């Protein structure tokens, strides 16, 4: 028996396009002698379709796609798709062969935490599915089913000799190791080999990393597909034991995060039809890393960097920005914002001129820059990439309608310390970020001699508190007990709470931790819990 793994990049809602892609993969797999083609979870619609699942016309399009795939002969197809029966909807996988339906499986375990809310849409399945293919008894599971013992045990008891798992498992740091551990446990419990197929691609905040794999009955990995790339791979089962197939080396942790960000930008721009991107280049490390990611994702021709200096912009910021755009060969312009700032000041003077200077004047500079970028976006159709990081989003060290103005927040889930690490990693591949940008103290350059650490704790401390509180759900008291100063912990957590209203208005951005602001983080804006 030969099983083909179709690790591909579906587009949510493009049922006709996804159908055509599955057709191509099925024909290619058949030419390679495959007996069966396995597709990812909800491959026909893309994942997650969210409230598209509530529209009756959506299921009509799904049916049309399935009818088209029924015409393919000479190979068994396992197609992930939603299905509706009356008032109930199921996350399903249907098995076809030569125009006949051999069975349909409904996902049993519906995740309803983190970024998942499948209980909103689907009814859980109640029965395993085992079908015959090339003389073998094959069982199916879908994604979350493999994370608990019972569904795998049920399909084994139903007579399966090989277990196939369809997945749309989103990426976060070190996710592959977590998946492999779960599969190894199921192999050991059931004595079955497991083929684990994952989707690949960016979908709004989520990134699917692929990295599909297969394990023998002992839980040993015998096939490993690439991460962050499409692949069609055939695995041979001369008996119920799979032969060792392609073993692709997986990227390091830093490399995987960087590749996830690149894929997220590429797919968000291309799937939504934008001709390119704009971003404000400041001479700082956040905008520098964002620029590098954008170029790696889209190519230099699709990227336009704009430097908007004020009286407080250091000369080295201009020098370093010019240096970097030359290294990357992107379109670059400079717009002096100071005359506009003075015009705003003059207009506001009768109302606020008698009050002392504060962050109002600093934020005004940022908002002028945001307005300029959005005007260029309106005129060119290019999307503005914002450059703020997770540390800034935590503490509110960002300006609504200023540096938060844009369509995609590339570093939204990337803490400042990780920004530095990713910049160093990128420069090891090819030094595109000038060394001084990495080494100089970070500054918003909105007032004389400004430094981030004037207003915030040291980033190493801030990010450690952020990780403990946001990603690990530790209390203030627990974090203080870990050795962090009470004053710093209280300040960071207070800033986190009072800036929820900002984060609610921020653009979407790719998720690379298991607790990102957005789908993962749903805190009330108005609340008094301490």
N, C-alpha and C positions, 0 to 999 in steps of 0.2 A: 504493500500500500504506500502511495506517495501523497503526502499532504502539502499543499502550497499555502504559504502564509502571505496574505495580501496586506502588508503594512502600508496603508496609504493615507492620504490627506483629504478627507471629505470636506465639503463646504456645507455648513448648516443651511438647510432649506433648499439647496440646489439638487433636488431629487433627480431631475433629468441628467444633470452633469455627473452626479455620483453614480447613477445607473450606467452611464456610458463608460465611466472609469472602471467599474466592476466588470463590465463586458470585456474591456481590453485586458484586464488582469486574468479573467477566466480563460480567454482564448490563449494568452501567453502561457498560462499554467498548463492548459491542455496540451500545448505543443511540447512542453517539457515532460509530458507523460504523467502529470499529476492525476490522481483519482479524485481528489477533493480540493476545493478552494475554500479557505476560511477567511471571512471578512471581520472587521472590528464590530464592536457594539454599536448599534444604530448606524451602521455604515451607510445605509440608504439615505438617511436624513441628516447625518452629522450629529455630533453630540456637544453640548446639550441643546435640543430644540426648544426648551422652555415652553412658553405659552403658545407656540405654534402647535403644540400637542392638543390644544383645546379647540382647534379649528377643524370642522368636518372636512373641508376641502383638502386639508393636509393629508388625510388618510386616502382620499381619492387619488391623489398624486402618488402616494406610496403604492397603492394597488397597481397603478399603471406601470410603475417601475418594476414591481415584482412580475407583472405579466410579460414585460420585455425580457427579463432575466430567465423566465421559464422557457424561452425559445432556445436557450443554449443547451446543446446536447454533448454527450461524451464526457461529462465531468459532473461530479456532485458539488452543489453550491450550498454553503451555509451563509445565509444573509441575515445580518442584524438590521432590525427595523421595528418601529412601533406598530401595534395593531389595536383595533377597537372593536369590541363586541357589545352592542347596546350602550350602556352607560359606563362600561369598564374598558380601561386601556391597559395594555401590557407592553413591557419592554421585552421584545421577542427575538427569536432566531428561528428562521424557517429553513428546512432542508429540502432542496429540489434535486431531481435527477431526470433528465430527458423528458421534461415537460410535466413531471409528476411531483406532487408534494409528498415527501416521505415522513414528515413530522414537523411539529412546531413546539418550541420550548419557550416558556415564559419565566423570566427572571424571578427567583424566589426571594432573595434578600435585597430590599430596596433601601439604599443609603439615604439618610435624612439628617446629615450633619456636615460640618465643614462647608464645602462648596456645593454639596448635593442636596436636592430637595425632591427626590423621585417620588416620595409619598404623596406629594401634591398632584402628581399626574397619573401614577400607575397603581394597579392592583397587583399584589404579589402572586406569583405562580404557586402551584401546589403539588406538581408532579414532575419527576425526572423524565428525560427523554433519552432513549438509546435507539440507534438505528444501525443498519448494516451497510457497510461500504467496503468493497474489495475483500470480502470475506472476514472482515473485522467488525466487532461490535463497538460502536463509537458513541460516547456520551457527550452531552453539552452542558456547560454552565456559562453564566454571563457575569463578568466582573466581580461584584461584591459577593457572589455565591462562593467564590474560592477562598474568601476571607474567614469562613467559618467551616466547621467540620461536617455539619449535617448534610448540606446539599451534595458534597462530594461523596459522602458515605451512601446516600440514597442512590446516586447514579451508579456507584460500584455495585450495590446490592441488586440493581436492575440488570446487571450483566455486562456493563461496559468493560472493555479491554483497554481502551484509549480514551483519555479525557481531553476535550477541546474547550478552551475558555476564550470567549469574545470579550474584549475590554475597550473602554475609553477611560483610561486611568490617567488623570492629569499629573504633571510633573511637580515635584518639589525637591529640595535638596536631599540627596541620598534615597530617593524613592525606589530606585531599582533594587537596592539591597532589601528593602522592606517587602517588595513584591516577591522576590526570589525566595525569601524565607517562608512566606506564606505558602507558596507553591511546594516547596520542599516538605513542609509539614503535611500537606495533603497527599503528596506522593508516599510518604512514609506511612500515613494512616490507612490509605486505600490500597497500596501496592500497584497503583496505576501510573503509567507515564502521562505527563501533562504537556500540552502545547498551549502556550499563553501568548495570544496575539493582541497587540495594543495598537490603537490609532496613533497617528502622528499629525502635528499641525497646531497652529494657533487659533484660538476661538475666543475673542474678546479678552477677558482676564486670564483664561486658562491656556496652558501649553501642554500638548500631548507629545510625549517624547519618543513614542515607539518603543525601541529597545525590547522588542518581543523576544521570547526564548522558549526552549523546550527542555524538559527534564525527563530522565528515565525513571523507572519505578523506584529507584533508590534515592531519587531527588537530586541526582547529579546533572548539571547543565550540559546538554549535548548540542545545543544550537543557541547562538546569540546573534540577533540582528542588530544593525546599527541604530544609534540614537539620533533623533532629530532629522531623519531622512526617510524617504519612502524606500521600500524594498519588497521584492517578490522572491521568496525563498522556498525551496522544496526540501522537505525532510522525508527520508525513506524509513519505512517501517517494514523490514523484511519479515519480522514477526511482530509481536507486540512491543518489542524493544526497539526504540529509534536508533538509527545510525547517527554518528556524530556528523553534523552538517557545518555550515558556516559559523565561525566563532569570531565575531567582530569585537575588537578591543573597545571597551567603553571609555568615554572621556573622564578625566579627573573631575573632582567636585567643582572646582572653579571653571574648568572648561565647559562642564555641563550647564552651569548657570549662565555663562556667557552665550552659549549656543541657544539656550532657551530664550534669552532676551532677543537674540538676532531673529530666531524663528517667529517670535511673537510680533515683532515689528514688521517683518516681511509679510506675514499672512494678514495682519490687520490692514496694512496699506493696500496690498494687492487684492484681497478678497472684497474689500470695500470700494475698490476702483479709484483710489486716489493716484494722481500722477506723480507724486513725490512728497517730500516733507520739508518743512521749515523748522529751524530751531534758533533760539537766541544763544550765541556763544559769548561767554563772559570772561574767558581766561581762567576759569576755575575748573576743578576736577570733575564735577558733576556734568557740566555741559560738554566737557571734552570726552568723557566716556560715552555719553549719549551720542555724540557725533560719530565716534568710532563704530558704535553698534549700528547706527543708521546706515553708514557707508557699507559695512559688512553685510547688512541685510538687503540693501536696495541698489548698491552701486553709487559711485560718486555723482553720476549725472542726475540722479533723482534727489539729491540733497542740496539744500540751500542754507548756509549758515549766515546769520546776521549779527554783527557786533554793534551794540548800542551804548557807547560810552557816555559817561557824565563827567562832571568836574571831579568826582571822587574815584573814577576809574584809574587805576595805576597804569603807568606807561608799560610796565612789563606785562600787564594783562593784554594790552593791544599787541605787543610784540609776540607773545606766546600764541595768541589766537591766529595771527597772520602766519606764524610758523606752522601751526597744525593744519590749517586749511591748505597750505602749499604741499605739505606731506601727503594729504589725502586727495588733493586736486578737486575740491568741491567748489561750487559757486559761493562767493563770499562778498558781502557788502557791509559798509559801516554807516550808521546813522547817528549823528550827534543829537542826544535828547535834551541837552541843556537849554537851548532856546525854548523848546516846548515846555520844559519844567518851569522856566521863569514866567512864561505866559500863564500857566496854571496858577502859579503863586500870585501873580498880579490879580487874576480874576478872583481868587479866594481871599485876598488880603482884607477886603472890607468885612469879611465874615470871621476870619480866624487869625488875622494878622496880629492881634493883640495878645494871642496865646503863645506860650513858649513852644519851641521846636520839640517834636517827639517823633514817634514812628510814622505819624501821618505823612510827613515830608519824605521819609524813606519809602513808604509804600507807594507814594505818588510816582516816584521814579520807576518802580517796578510796573505800575499800571500803565504808564506811558509805553514802556517796552511791550507789554502784552497787547496793547491796542495796535501798535505798529505791526507786530507779527500777525495779528488777526486780520488786519487790513490786507497784508500781503497774501494771506491765506485765501481771503475772499476773492482777490483779484486773480490768483493763479490756480486755485483749486487744490493747492498742496495743503496737507495737514500739518498743524503745528504740534511738534513733540515737546512736551514739558520736560524739565530736567531735574526737578526736585527728587530727593531720595526719601527713604522710609523714616530715617531719623528726623528729618525736617517735618514730614507729615505727622509724626508722632507729637512733636512739640509745638506745632503751629508755626514753625519758622519758615513760613511761606505766605505769599500774598494772594488773597482772592482777587481775581480779575487782573492779576499781575503775572508773576512767574507761574501761577497755577492755570493761566489761560491757555487752552490748547485742547487737542483731541485725544492724545495718548500719552500716558505718563510712564515712560520707559523704566525709570528707576523707582517706581512707587513702592515696590516691595524689597528694595535693596538698601540695607543699612549703610551708613557712611563708611564704616570700617570695611565693609564688603566692597564698596565703591573703590577704595584704594587697592584692595586685593585684586579685583577684576582689572583695574587699570594696569597694575604690574603684570598680571598674566597676559593681557593683550599686547603689552610692549615686548614681552618675551617672544611673541610670534613675529612681530614687526614693530619697531618703535615708531608709533604714530602719535603718541602723546608726548609733548615736550617734557623733559625731566623736571623742569622747574614747576610745571603745573602740579605735578604729584608732590613735590617737596615743600612748596610754600604753604604757609598757614592759610586755611580757608577763610574767605571773607565775602560778604555780600556786596561790599564796596558801595554802601549807600550813605555813609557819613565818613568824616576823616578818621583814618587809622582804625577802621573797624575790623574786628576779628570775631569769628563765630563763637569762640570760647569766652567772649565778653558776656554773652547772654545765655550760653548753654554749658552744661558740664562737659568735660573732656569726652570726645566721641567714643573712646573705648569704654568709658563708664556708662555713658548714655545708652549705647547699643546693648551693653550687657543687661542693664535694667529693662530696656525695651524688650529684649528677648525673653527675660524671665517673666515679665508682666503680661505681654501680649501673646507670645508664642507658647509659654509654659503655664499660663494662668496662675502664677504665684501671687500671693498677697503682698502688700507693702511690708508687713511684718516679716514675712519669709525672706524677702529680698534684703532687708536690713540685716537679718540674721546670717545672710550669705557673706556679709562683710562690707556692704556698701553703705556709705554715709546716709544717715536718715534724711538729712537736708536735701541731698541729691535725689534720693528715691521719692520723697514727697514732692519735689519740684517737677520731676519728670512725669509722675503719674497725675499730678494736678494739671500740667500742661496738656497731657493726653486727653483728659476729660473735657477741659474747656474748649478744645479745638475740634471736637467731634463735628460741629457744624461745617467746618472747613472741609474735612475729609468727605463729608456727604456730598459736597459740590465738586469734588476733584474728578478729573478725567479717569477713565478706566486705565489700568496698567497691568502688566503681566505678573502673575503669581509665581514666586519661586521659593516661598517658604510654606509651611503647612498652616500658617495663620497670617493671611494677608489682609490689609485694609480693603474692604469691598465685600465680596460674596462671603468671605470667612468671618467678617467682623460686623456685627449688627447691633451696635449699642445705641440706646436712645440719646438723642441730643439733649432733651430736657430731662434731667434726672439728678437726684441728690444722694445716691448711694455712695458711701465712703468705705 
